Amino acid sequence: MQADPLENFYLQFQRFVENNPNVISAARAASQIPESAKAVIILSPYCLHHVFPREWVSKAYRKTIVERPERLLAASMGIAAAITMYPALFNLRSSHTRLGSLSSPHVTKVHGAQWPHSLAKLCKEADGKLAKGEIEVPTNWNAGDIYLSSRTLLALKGSLGAIETGVDSIFKGPSLDHISNRAFVVIRPPGHHCHVSMPSGFCLLNNVHVAIEYAFDHYDVTHVAVLDFDLHHGDGTQDICWKRAGFKPDNESEEDSKIDSNNPYSDFNKRKARFPKVGYFSMHDINSFPTETDFATSEHIKNASTCIMDSHDLNIWNVHLSNWSTDEDFQKLYRSKYRTLFAKADEFFKNAKYEMEIQFENNEETEETNFKPQPKKPFKGLVIISAGFDASEYEQTTMQRHKVNVPTEFYTTFTKDALKLSQMHCKGKVLSVMEGGYSDQAICSGVFAHLIGLQNQDWINEWGSQQVVKEIVRGCKPNWKPYKTKKSSDVIRIWAEEVIRLGRSMIPEFDDVVFKSKEKLLKQKQKEHAALTNDGKFNESMVGATISQRVTRSYAKDRVHRKDTAPVKQENVPFMQMNLSDEDENEDDDYEYDEELNKTFNRTVEDITIDDISRHLETLDLIEQQEDEEEEAQRQKEKSKRSSSRRLQSSNGMYKIPSDKTTNNLRHNNRILSSSQQGQQTQNYDDSDISMMSHVSTMKHSTRSGGRW
């Protein structure tokens, strides 16, 4: 049996629990939380194998390669930060036992049979070309953005396995008792620039569309809203939506064209749209790749500005990022402009529900194609987030060249709005797939904030302060070492080192690919292993346990050890139970201790870790699956209110996504019952700067890294 790759993480987590009495006290409520209230985080160690292979290039050139394995280490820091805040509300899983296939139906239905085959062939041939000092990618690709090796193929298979695991987690779970509503899949390379049969901007396969096909094939998902907040327009994701609508893709081979032979193209290269139906809703910088200033084609600009709803089987809405100066300015911008995406996604789902209901009422027969038969089944929705963090205020300026960005809190707010949309239409099912984000600071802080939002919690501004982010990203250094001395009142540094240890232990392959001095690190790990378990043996009771179970078991263990002794008074400082020096740090000359920030940060952490976890359920809009008769009654009620018009439009362009069900009580059987309807929340939005265009996307090459090629 293969060793558990999360073993080192569990050991570090055990130590974290033992050092933090507040976490132990919260464990009493952890066992009451249903699995559907937890977010699942999927890690794939195989994604580290996609490594820049051209050994002959200069060190300066290597620094321009921003899509690198270290991105997963930075993401792990953000994950660890979120787990320390809500350790009982996340489940961490590794997809190390699962490799997908590039020839699987959910890949070929997106990319055709030819492109995945060609990609695999290029990966296998890459090492031979590299050995000769030759560029391993075709001459018509941007070699400054895309690289390949034989190991890239393993990374792609690992990404596919992680995607499949993520979708499985929210629909069937490891078991029926462990189905979660939300999953975050942490993979690379990203996917939203990859077209039907052409890679672009670091992207080799379109991960989101592959996930959609997998959800359709295995769980009968009929409609998906893709919400994309990456800095760059997901031109590949949008382009594949045109294919789904029945429009013939550019450069489609004759072989791929004949796959759906029972559904031929018309004289205008349009065939009947097939399920699943997908709406694409994106916010991005119109001046960045693939619409980079001085490099953009008119076609790319039109594509990145397309706005069309419920016409020609298309639902696409693009919003362009704007400048802001204060937090108040950004909040106004978000409410008036960016939330437009949720209004349009809401409209997409409403129309879809109506159309599916009409199909059932009319008992319409659906055609069978060479794909899966078109579903004669009820509406089943899913929200997918293309989670790119390169629009972060912490992203490097070389990537964010046009000075538009978002504050860190945005990732929490946007994700919470995505939850509301999903609760209304998809029974809470949300799949988030990592896209861009290239500086350690942007990824760490962005993932941290995104996961807090994925649990419907509020972001605390102190968590995203420069000092906090700076301390966390220290752990992204290959040769990171803990501080030799610390101020006992410097809770930020103490907490950050707990986060770093957890993050660096999540994927064992970090040792091989990212960290330096492997031999030294292995010795250090063995030493820590023995120290963590006291007797040097792995705690077998923790094997296979979820994070919340580990918290509970550590609490029980703590109670057993202390039952015959007097209570021990604990310091009211989180994340520490160690002797620390008050001596000044010599390792960081530019460090300035911020006493007020540390006090505020300490208070926010204490409020969370000692809080009764059941209170979390009061704010999380979980909707239990209704009985068949209740669903039918609700359907009839909505039908009686519906106008005779076939289309449902959002009235007067108003954003209407009510959070109409809340959790008021935690039942003994762990089922969540909804309360009375809450009032709708309505915000005005202004789309005056959004071009209304419906132009078929055709592929043009441009560069993402910014240079000519």
C-alpha positions in Angstrom: 0.0 0.0 0.0 1.3 3.4 -0.9 2.3 5.6 2.0 0.0 8.4 2.9 1.5 11.6 1.3 -0.2 13.7 3.9 1.5 11.9 6.8 4.0 14.7 7.4 1.2 17.3 7.3 -0.8 15.4 9.9 2.2 15.2 12.2 2.6 19.0 11.9 -1.1 19.5 12.4 -0.9 17.4 15.5 1.8 19.6 16.9 -0.2 22.7 15.9 -3.2 21.4 17.9 -1.1 20.6 20.9 0.4 24.0 20.9 -2.9 25.8 20.5 -5.4 25.2 23.4 -8.0 27.3 21.6 -8.2 24.8 18.8 -8.6 22.0 21.3 -11.5 23.7 23.0 -13.2 24.2 19.6 -12.9 20.4 18.9 -16.0 19.7 21.0 -18.2 21.2 18.3 -16.3 19.9 15.4 -17.9 16.4 15.4 -21.3 18.0 15.0 -20.5 19.6 11.7 -21.9 17.7 8.7 -19.5 17.0 5.8 -21.5 19.2 3.5 -20.5 22.2 5.7 -16.8 21.6 5.0 -14.7 22.6 2.0 -12.5 19.9 0.4 -9.1 20.9 -0.8 -7.6 18.6 -3.5 -3.8 18.5 -3.9 -1.9 16.6 -6.7 1.8 16.0 -6.2 2.1 15.1 -9.9 1.6 18.8 -10.9 5.1 19.5 -9.6 6.6 17.5 -12.5 5.9 20.2 -15.1 9.3 21.9 -14.8 11.0 24.3 -17.2 13.5 21.9 -19.0 15.8 24.1 -21.1 19.0 23.8 -19.0 21.1 25.8 -21.5 19.3 29.1 -21.0 20.7 31.9 -18.8 19.7 32.4 -15.2 18.1 35.8 -16.1 15.9 34.1 -18.7 14.8 31.5 -16.2 13.5 34.2 -13.9 11.0 35.2 -16.7 9.4 31.8 -16.4 6.6 32.5 -13.9 4.5 29.4 -14.3 6.7 27.2 -12.1 6.3 24.4 -9.5 6.8 26.8 -6.7 3.3 28.2 -7.3 1.9 25.1 -5.5 4.1 25.8 -2.5 2.7 29.3 -2.3 -0.8 28.0 -2.6 -0.1 25.5 0.2 0.9 28.5 2.5 -2.5 30.1 1.8 -4.3 26.8 2.4 -2.4 26.3 5.7 -3.3 29.9 6.8 -7.0 29.2 6.2 -6.8 25.8 8.1 -5.2 27.4 11.1 -8.2 29.8 11.3 -10.9 27.1 10.8 -9.2 23.7 11.3 -12.5 21.8 11.6 -14.0 23.2 8.5 -11.6 21.9 5.8 -10.8 18.5 4.6 -7.4 18.0 2.8 -7.1 15.3 0.2 -4.3 14.1 -2.1 -5.1 12.7 -5.5 -1.8 10.8 -5.6 -3.5 7.5 -6.4 -5.3 8.9 -9.5 -3.9 9.7 -12.9 -6.4 10.7 -15.6 -6.2 9.9 -19.3 -5.8 12.4 -22.1 -7.9 10.1 -24.2 -10.8 9.9 -21.8 -14.2 11.0 -23.1 -14.4 14.1 -20.9 -11.2 15.3 -22.5 -11.8 14.4 -26.1 -15.3 15.9 -26.1 -13.7 19.3 -25.2 -10.5 19.1 -27.3 -11.3 16.5 -29.9 -9.3 13.3 -30.4 -6.4 14.9 -32.3 -5.2 17.6 -30.0 -4.8 15.4 -26.8 -3.0 12.8 -28.9 -0.7 15.5 -30.4 0.0 17.0 -27.0 1.0 13.6 -25.6 3.3 12.9 -28.6 5.0 16.3 -28.2 5.7 15.6 -24.5 7.2 12.2 -25.3 9.4 13.7 -28.0 10.5 16.8 -26.0 13.4 15.2 -24.1 15.1 14.1 -27.3 14.9 17.6 -28.7 16.1 19.2 -25.5 19.1 16.9 -25.4 20.1 18.3 -28.8 19.7 21.9 -27.5 16.6 22.4 -29.6 13.4 24.2 -28.5 10.9 21.4 -27.7 7.7 23.2 -28.7 6.4 23.8 -32.3 7.6 27.0 -34.0 4.1 28.5 -34.1 3.8 28.3 -30.3 5.0 31.0 -27.9 8.1 29.4 -26.5 8.4 32.1 -23.9 5.2 31.0 -22.3 4.9 27.3 -23.0 7.4 24.5 -22.3 7.2 20.7 -22.4 9.0 17.6 -21.3 8.2 14.0 -20.8 7.3 14.8 -17.2 4.7 17.4 -18.4 2.6 14.4 -19.5 2.6 13.1 -15.9 1.6 16.5 -14.6 -1.3 16.7 -17.0 -2.5 13.3 -16.0 -2.2 14.3 -12.4 -4.2 17.4 -13.0 -7.0 15.4 -14.7 -7.0 13.0 -11.7 -7.3 15.9 -9.3 -10.2 17.4 -11.3 -12.0 14.1 -11.3 -11.4 13.8 -7.6 -12.7 17.3 -7.0 -16.0 16.7 -8.9 -16.4 13.3 -7.2 -16.0 14.9 -3.8 -19.0 17.2 -4.2 -21.3 14.7 -5.8 -20.5 11.3 -4.2 -17.6 11.9 -1.8 -15.4 9.1 -0.5 -18.8 7.8 0.8 -22.4 8.9 1.0 -21.7 10.3 4.5 -18.8 12.3 3.3 -20.2 14.4 0.4 -19.1 18.0 0.5 -20.7 20.9 -1.3 -17.5 22.8 -2.1 -14.1 21.8 -3.4 -10.9 23.7 -4.3 -8.7 21.9 -6.8 -5.1 23.1 -6.6 -3.4 22.3 -9.9 -1.0 23.6 -12.5 -0.5 24.4 -15.3 -3.6 26.6 -15.6 -6.2 26.0 -18.3 -8.5 28.9 -19.2 -6.4 30.1 -22.2 -6.4 26.7 -23.8 -8.6 26.6 -26.9 -10.2 23.6 -28.5 -7.0 22.5 -30.3 -4.4 25.1 -29.5 -2.5 25.9 -26.2 -2.0 29.5 -25.1 -0.7 31.5 -22.2 0.8 28.6 -20.1 -2.3 26.5 -20.7 -2.3 23.1 -22.3 -5.7 21.6 -21.5 -8.8 23.5 -20.5 -9.3 22.2 -17.0 -12.7 23.8 -16.3 -14.4 22.5 -19.4 -12.9 19.0 -18.8 -14.4 19.2 -15.3 -17.8 20.2 -16.8 -17.8 17.2 -19.2 -16.9 14.9 -16.4 -19.7 16.2 -14.2 -22.1 15.7 -17.1 -21.0 12.2 -17.9 -20.9 10.9 -14.3 -23.5 13.1 -12.4 -25.9 14.3 -15.1 -25.1 18.0 -14.5 -27.0 19.9 -17.2 -26.0 23.5 -16.7 -22.8 25.2 -15.4 -21.9 28.8 -14.7 -18.2 29.5 -15.0 -17.1 32.5 -12.9 -13.6 33.7 -13.9 -11.8 36.3 -11.8 -8.3 35.8 -13.3 -6.5 39.0 -14.4 -6.5 37.8 -17.9 -9.5 37.0 -20.2 -10.2 33.3 -20.4 -10.3 33.3 -24.1 -9.9 29.5 -24.4 -12.8 28.9 -22.0 -15.0 31.3 -23.9 -14.0 29.9 -27.3 -15.0 26.4 -26.2 -18.4 27.8 -25.2 -18.9 28.7 -28.9 -18.1 25.1 -29.7 -20.7 24.0 -27.2 -23.2 26.3 -28.8 -22.7 24.3 -32.1 -20.3 26.7 -33.9 -17.5 24.9 -35.7 -14.1 25.5 -34.0 -11.2 27.0 -35.9 -8.8 24.4 -37.2 -11.1 21.5 -36.4 -9.9 18.3 -38.1 -12.1 16.3 -40.4 -11.8 13.4 -38.0 -13.1 15.5 -35.1 -15.8 17.1 -37.3 -17.2 13.6 -38.0 -17.3 12.5 -34.4 -20.9 13.9 -34.0 -22.0 12.7 -37.4 -25.7 12.6 -36.5 -25.6 16.3 -35.8 -24.1 17.8 -39.0 -23.0 21.5 -39.5 -25.3 23.8 -41.5 -24.1 25.8 -44.4 -23.0 28.4 -41.9 -21.0 26.0 -39.8 -23.5 25.8 -36.9 -25.0 22.6 -35.6 -27.4 22.0 -32.8 -26.1 22.8 -29.3 -25.5 19.9 -27.0 -25.5 19.4 -23.3 -24.1 20.3 -20.9 -24.9 24.0 -21.4 -22.4 26.5 -20.1 -22.5 30.2 -19.3 -19.2 32.1 -19.1 -18.9 35.2 -16.9 -15.5 36.9 -16.6 -13.9 40.0 -15.1 -10.5 40.8 -16.4 -8.0 43.5 -17.5 -8.8 44.4 -21.2 -5.2 45.7 -21.6 -3.5 42.5 -20.5 -3.0 39.2 -22.3 -4.6 38.2 -24.7 -5.5 41.8 -25.3 -2.1 43.2 -24.4 -1.6 46.9 -25.3 0.5 47.1 -28.5 0.0 43.3 -29.2 -3.7 42.9 -29.3 -5.7 42.2 -32.4 -9.1 43.7 -32.9 -10.5 40.2 -32.8 -9.1 39.5 -29.3 -10.4 42.8 -28.0 -13.9 42.0 -29.4 -13.8 38.5 -27.8 -12.8 39.9 -24.4 -15.7 42.4 -24.6 -18.5 40.0 -25.8 -21.8 40.2 -24.0 -24.7 38.0 -25.1 -27.4 36.3 -23.1 -29.8 33.5 -24.1 -29.2 33.9 -27.8 -27.8 31.5 -30.4 -27.3 29.0 -27.5 -24.7 31.4 -25.9 -24.5 33.0 -22.5 -21.3 35.1 -22.2 -20.7 38.2 -20.2 -17.4 40.1 -19.9 -16.6 42.9 -17.5 -13.4 45.0 -17.6 -11.4 45.8 -14.4 -11.2 49.5 -13.4 -8.8 51.6 -11.3 -9.6 52.4 -7.7 -7.8 54.3 -5.0 -9.5 53.6 -1.7 -11.3 50.6 -0.2 -14.5 52.6 -0.3 -14.0 53.2 -4.0 -13.5 49.6 -4.7 -16.6 48.5 -2.8 -18.7 50.9 -4.8 -17.0 49.5 -8.0 -17.7 46.0 -6.9 -21.4 46.6 -6.1 -22.1 48.7 -9.2 -20.0 46.9 -11.8 -18.4 43.5 -10.9 -21.6 42.1 -9.4 -23.1 42.3 -12.8 -21.6 38.9 -13.4 -23.8 37.3 -10.7 -26.9 39.0 -12.1 -26.2 37.5 -15.5 -25.3 34.1 -14.1 -28.6 34.2 -12.2 -30.4 35.0 -15.4 -28.6 32.1 -17.1 -29.8 29.6 -14.5 -33.4 30.9 -14.4 -33.7 30.6 -18.2 -32.2 27.1 -18.0 -34.6 25.9 -15.4 -37.5 27.3 -17.4 -36.4 25.7 -20.6 -35.8 22.3 -19.0 -39.3 22.4 -17.4 -40.9 23.2 -20.7 -39.1 20.2 -22.2 -40.6 17.9 -19.5 -44.1 19.4 -19.8 -44.1 18.9 -23.6 -42.6 15.5 -23.2 -40.1 16.4 -25.9 -38.0 13.7 -27.4 -34.3 14.5 -27.5 -31.9 13.4 -30.2 -29.1 10.9 -29.7 -25.7 11.7 -31.0 -22.4 10.0 -31.0 -21.9 11.8 -27.7 -23.9 10.9 -24.6 -27.6 11.1 -25.4 -29.1 14.5 -24.8 -30.6 14.4 -21.3 -34.3 13.8 -20.8 -33.6 14.7 -17.2 -34.3 17.6 -14.8 -32.2 20.7 -14.5 -29.0 20.1 -12.4 -26.7 23.0 -12.0 -23.1 23.6 -10.9 -21.0 26.7 -10.2 -17.4 26.6 -11.2 -14.9 29.3 -10.3 -11.8 29.9 -12.5 -9.7 31.0 -9.5 -6.7 33.0 -10.8 -5.0 35.3 -8.3 -2.9 37.5 -10.6 -5.3 40.4 -10.2 -4.3 40.6 -6.6 -2.8 43.8 -5.2 0.2 41.7 -4.3 0.9 40.4 -7.8 4.3 41.4 -9.4 4.3 44.5 -11.6 5.8 42.6 -14.5 2.7 40.5 -14.8 0.3 43.3 -13.7 1.7 45.9 -16.2 -1.4 48.0 -16.5 -2.0 48.9 -12.9 -5.5 47.5 -12.4 -6.0 45.1 -9.5 -8.3 44.0 -6.7 -7.7 44.1 -2.9 -7.2 40.8 -1.2 -10.7 41.0 0.5 -12.2 40.8 -3.0 -11.5 37.0 -3.2 -13.6 36.5 -0.1 -16.4 38.7 -1.2 -16.6 37.3 -4.7 -16.5 33.7 -3.5 -19.3 34.3 -1.0 -21.4 35.7 -3.8 -20.7 32.6 -5.8 -22.0 30.5 -2.8 -25.2 32.5 -2.8 -25.7 31.9 -6.5 -25.0 28.2 -6.0 -27.4 27.9 -3.1 -30.2 29.4 -5.2 -29.7 27.2 -8.2 -27.3 24.3 -7.6 -28.0 23.0 -4.0 -24.7 24.6 -2.9 -22.4 22.8 -5.3 -19.3 24.9 -6.1 -16.1 23.6 -7.7 -13.1 26.0 -7.7 -10.1 25.3 -10.0 -6.9 27.2 -9.6 -5.8 29.2 -12.6 -3.2 32.1 -12.6 -1.4 33.9 -9.8 2.4 34.1 -10.1 4.0 35.9 -7.2 4.2 34.2 -3.9 2.4 37.1 -2.2 -0.5 37.1 -4.6 -1.0 33.3 -4.4 -0.6 33.0 -0.6 -3.0 35.8 0.3 -5.4 35.1 -2.6 -5.8 31.4 -1.7 -6.2 32.3 2.0 -8.9 34.8 1.2 -10.6 32.6 -1.3 -10.9 29.7 1.1 -12.3 31.9 3.9 -15.0 32.9 1.4 -15.5 29.3 0.4 -16.6 28.8 4.0 -18.8 31.9 3.9 -16.8 33.7 6.6 -15.8 37.3 6.8 -12.3 38.4 5.8 -10.3 40.3 8.5 -8.2 43.1 7.0 -5.3 42.4 9.3 -5.0 38.9 7.7 -4.1 40.6 4.4 -1.8 43.2 5.8 1.7 43.5 4.3 3.4 42.4 7.5 1.3 39.2 7.7 1.7 38.3 4.0 5.4 39.0 4.3 5.8 36.6 7.2 3.9 33.8 5.4 5.8 34.0 2.1 9.1 33.5 4.0 8.1 29.8 3.9 8.3 29.9 0.1 12.0 30.2 0.2 13.6 26.8 -0.6 16.0 27.0 2.3 13.6 28.5 4.8 14.6 28.4 8.5 12.6 29.4 11.5 13.7 32.5 13.4 16.2 31.7 16.1 14.6 34.2 18.5 11.2 35.9 18.7 9.4 38.3 20.8 6.9 36.5 22.9 4.3 39.1 22.0 4.9 38.8 18.3 2.0 36.5 17.6 2.1 37.2 13.9 5.6 35.6 13.5 4.6 32.8 15.8 1.5 32.1 13.9 3.2 32.5 10.5 5.8 29.8 11.4 3.0 27.4 12.3 1.5 28.1 8.9 4.8 27.6 7.1 5.4 24.3 8.7 2.0 23.1 7.7 2.3 24.4 4.2 5.7 22.9 3.5 4.6 19.5 4.8 1.5 19.2 2.5 3.3 17.6 -0.5 6.4 15.4 0.1 7.6 16.0 -3.5 8.4 19.6 -2.5 11.7 18.1 -1.2 12.6 16.8 -4.6 11.5 19.7 -6.8 11.5 22.9 -4.7 13.6 22.7 -1.6 17.4 22.7 -1.5 19.8 20.6 0.6 17.5 17.6 0.5 19.7 15.5 2.7 19.7 18.1 5.4 16.0 18.5 5.2 15.4 14.8 5.5 17.5 14.7 8.7 15.6 17.6 10.0 12.3 15.9 9.1 13.3 12.7 10.9 14.2 14.7 14.0 10.9 16.6 13.9 9.0 13.3 13.3 10.5 11.8 16.5 9.8 15.0 18.5 6.2 15.3 17.3 5.3 11.8 18.4 7.4 11.7 21.6 8.3 8.1 21.1 9.3 8.5 17.5 6.4 6.4 16.2 3.7 7.6 13.8 0.3 8.0 15.5 -1.7 5.3 13.8 -5.0 6.6 15.2 -4.6 9.6 12.9 -4.3 7.6 9.6 -7.1 8.4 7.2 -8.7 10.9 9.6 -10.1 14.2 8.4 -8.8 17.4 9.9 -11.8 17.8 12.2 -11.4 14.2 13.4 -7.8 14.9 14.2 -8.8 18.0 16.2 -11.3 15.9 18.2 -8.9 13.0 18.8 -6.2 15.4 20.0 -8.7 17.0 22.3 -9.7 13.5 23.7 -6.0 12.6 24.1 -5.3 15.8 25.9 -8.3 15.2 28.3 -7.0 11.6 29.1 -3.5 12.8 29.8 -4.8 15.5 32.2 -7.7 13.7 34.0 -5.6 13.0 37.1 -3.8 16.3 37.2 -4.8 19.8 38.1 -5.8 22.1 35.2 -2.9 23.8 33.6 -3.3 27.6 33.1 -2.6 28.5 29.5 -1.1 31.6 28.1 -3.7 33.6 26.2 -1.5 33.8 23.1 -2.5 31.5 20.2 -0.2 29.2 18.2 2.5 29.0 20.9 3.6 26.9 23.8 7.3 27.3 23.7 10.1 29.3 25.3 10.8 32.4 23.3 13.4 35.1 23.6 12.6 38.7 23.9 15.8 39.6 22.2 15.7 41.7 19.1 15.9 39.9 15.8 19.2 40.2 14.0 18.0 38.2 11.0 15.7 40.9 9.6 17.2 44.3 9.8 14.2 46.1 8.1 11.7 44.5 10.5 9.6 46.9 12.6 7.5 45.3 15.3 3.9 46.6 15.1 2.5 46.2 18.6 -1.0 47.4 17.7 -1.2 45.1 14.6 -0.1 42.1 16.7 -2.7 42.8 19.4 -5.5 43.2 16.8 -4.3 40.0 15.0 -4.2 38.1 18.2 -7.8 39.1 19.1 -9.1 38.1 15.7 -7.5 34.7 15.9 -8.7 34.1 19.4 -12.3 35.0 18.5 -12.2 32.4 15.8 -10.5 29.5 17.5 -12.4 29.6 20.7 -15.7 30.2 19.0 -18.3 27.4 19.1 -18.0 26.0 15.6 -21.8 25.4 15.3 -22.1 29.2 15.0 -20.5 28.8 11.6 -23.6 27.0 10.5 -25.7 30.0 11.3 -24.1 32.0 8.6 -23.6 29.3 6.0 -26.5 29.0 3.7 -26.7 25.2 3.5 -29.8 23.9 1.8 -30.7 20.3 2.4 -32.0 18.2 -0.4 -35.8 18.4 -0.4 -38.1 15.4 -0.6 -39.5 14.7 -4.1 -43.0 15.9 -3.1 -41.6 19.2 -1.7 -39.6 19.8 -4.9 -42.7 19.2 -7.0 -44.8 21.5 -4.9 -42.2 24.2 -5.2 -42.0 23.7 -9.0 -45.8 24.1 -9.3 -45.7 27.2 -7.1 -43.0 28.8 -9.3 -44.9 27.8 -12.4 -48.1 29.6 -11.3 -46.1 32.8 -10.9 -44.3 32.6 -14.2 -45.4 34.9 -17.0 -46.4 33.5 -20.4 -43.3 34.8 -22.0 -40.7 32.1 -22.7 -37.7 34.0 -21.6 -37.1 35.2 -18.1 -35.1 38.4 -17.9 -33.7 40.1 -14.8 -36.0 43.0 -14.2 -34.6 46.4 -15.1 -31.0 45.0 -15.0 -31.2 44.6 -11.2 -29.0 42.1 -9.4 -31.3 39.7 -7.6 -29.6 36.8 -5.9 -31.4 36.5 -2.5 -30.0 34.4 0.3 -33.4 33.1 1.0 -32.6 30.2 3.3 -30.4 30.3 6.4 -29.5 27.7 9.0 -31.0 28.5 12.4 -30.5 25.2 14.3 -28.1 22.4 14.3 -30.2 19.2 14.4 -29.1 16.1 16.3 -29.1 14.1 13.0 -26.7 16.7 11.4 -29.3 17.7 8.9 -29.8 21.4 8.2 -33.3 22.7 8.0 -34.1 26.0 6.2 -35.9 28.8 7.8 -38.3 31.4 6.4 -37.4 33.4 3.4 -35.2 36.4 3.9 -35.5 39.6 1.9 -33.9 40.0 -1.4 -30.8 42.0 -1.7 -30.7 44.3 -4.7 -27.9 46.4 -6.1 -27.9 48.6 -9.1 -25.2 48.1 -11.7 -23.9 50.0 -14.6 -22.9 48.3 -17.8 -22.3 51.4 -19.9 -18.6 50.5 -20.4 -19.3 47.0 -21.6 -19.3 46.5 -25.3 -22.3 44.5 -26.6 -20.7 42.3 -29.2 -21.3 38.8 -30.4 -18.4 37.8 -32.5 -17.3 34.3 -33.2 -13.9 33.6 -31.6 -11.0 32.6 -33.9 -7.6 31.7 -32.8 -4.7 34.2 -33.0 -1.4 33.9 -31.3 -0.1 36.4 -28.9 2.3 36.4 -26.0 1.4 36.4 -22.3 4.8 37.0 -20.8 4.9 40.4 -22.5 7.7 40.2 -25.0 7.7 39.9 -28.7 8.5 36.4 -30.1 
